[in-house]
Amino acid sequence: MDNKLKEYMSRLRDSASHFLSDKREDEALVVEVELEPQEYERLQERAEERRTTVKELVNQAVRGYLANEAADPQAEEIPEERIRSNPLLALDGIARPSH
């Protein structure tokens, strides 16, 4: 039984090691986004006011954008041909072209 326990503990260590090494690889992923300098300065000021970072403000904005996009019931899919014939449909995100 002592041998089975050692074997079990060894498998747990291997699994934990694998999990932790995968986690480090994910954390190493860095994506850069280019911002206009004046927009970055405005974000930096806002971040300082809120005692947070520009990165967090950008992440919040992206999450909000994606949530609104998914929940927007007015955004209907309109064929590209129809949008080309009536460009006003594409203004202000009134419609999303179908792909």
Number of C-alpha atoms within 10 A of each C-alpha: 6 7 8 9 10 11 12 12 12 12 12 12 12 12 12 12 12 11 11 12 12 12 11 10 9 10 9 9 7 7 5 5 7 6 10 7 9 9 10 13 13 12 18 17 14 15 17 12 10 10 9 12 16 18 13 11 16 14 12 12 12 12 12 12 12 12 11 11 12 10 10 10 8 11 14 13 12 16 13 15 10 12 17 12 9 10 10 12 16 16 10 7 12 14 17 17 18 11 7
